[in-house]
Amino acid sequence: MKSINKSTILNVIRLQGPLSRAEIAKVTHLTPPTVTNIVSELLREGWVVECELGESTGGRKPILLNINHKAFNVVGVYAGVKTIRVLSADLAGNTGEERLLSVPARPSGKIYADLLIEAVGSVADRIREKGIPLLGIGVGMHGLVDPREGVSRFAPNLPFSDLPLRSILEEKFSVSVEVENDVRARAVGESWFGHGRGADPFICVHVGTGVGAGMMYEGRLLYGPTFTAGELGHTVIDPAGPACGCGNRGCLEAFVSGPATLERVRRRLAAGEASLLRTRMGVDGKLTGPDLTRAAAEGDRLAVEELAETGRCLGIALANLINLLNPRKIILSGGMIAAGDFVLNPLRRTVEERALSTPAKEVSIVVSELGDRAGVIGAFTLVLQKLFEPQQE
């Protein structure tokens, strides 16, 4: 109970501070002696500071309290297919040290774990050199994740399974570690620092190498009993569609992911269609998402058509989400969303055509403002949430 009261007081100060002890008691419904005792402990431990004097109501001016944001650091890890990004932050989410590592093709579980340790270690060392305590590490991991056990169960685009991320990192760094699916972690980050603030319920949809969703309802992530809620990429939009990496056919991911979109482009080029992209394709047939977007911006018909097809297919999926879950907001991120209006305009037209009018009027579809750091911001927010909102578990 004391731990819960402590977090409750911290969270009230975080959200509404600076506050006096009397104001904290009023907001939390805790007794003034309880608040005084816990605040004294928080002051000794460095969590809060006395910052200024409040307005007097006749007696002495009350002393106001605020979070001591710079006293501690947390670390976030985006554990992706191609990159591992590590970023530190203070208790207000102000970012600091950063490390980015490339992931080799088809790494073993040990190689991947060693890369994580190397990247986290370099950031942790720099924090330690500044004399700042590290409170915890959050990991947003590609694929199916068991957040209770802290294990990566299955990463569709990585050749390993059942990687015990929490135990590996806790043993190495001696701090608590939170592990979550990367898109669900993004949703937590958006709820604290992005478009998700005040937008409950909302859904984050990430469209990159894979496709996933993180759904927040009444301030909580939706998991399902096997922690697989949000696998939007593996909902079927065409039973006769192309094969998907999951073994099914016609999954959304097989239509709108970066690799799927580029594969359609390559097939059309191989069939002899004219396109600016032909001159930008390497001898190995390699094209990138930015190649496609640049060609579309220059008026290339093939590029414009394929980005529009991705937008239409994604719009079908979002219309289904809107009809099924009635969110207030859908927040989009990922490499394919970076194509901008070439994807977003056909997406929005499709949603308008296919979603029921009543829920469609209530939802706004926006692009994440957290940029390419959205995943790692979400990861360190997992630690902040555990510190300030432990009841979320």
Buried (B, 14 or more C-beta within 10 A) or exposed (E): EEEEBBBBBBBBBBEEBBBBBBBBBBBBEBEEEBBBBBBEBBBEEEBBBEEEEBEEEEEEEBBBBBBBBEBBBBBBBBBBBEBBBBBBBBBEBEBBBBBEBEBEEEBEBEEBBEBBBEBBBBBBEBBEEEEBEBBBBBBBBBBBBBBEBBBBBBBBBBEBEEBBBBBBBBEBBEBBBBBBBBBBBBBBBBBBBBBBEEBBBBBBBBBBBBBBBBBBEEEBBBBEEEBBBBBBBBBBBBEEBBEBBBEBBBBBBBBBBBBBBBBBBBEBBEEEBEBBBBEBBEEEEEBEBEBBBBBBEEEBEBBBBBBBBBBBBBBBBBBBBBBEBBBBBBBBBBBBBBBEEBBBBBBBBBBEEBBEEEBBEEBEBBBBEBEBBBBBBBBBBBBBBBBBBBEEE
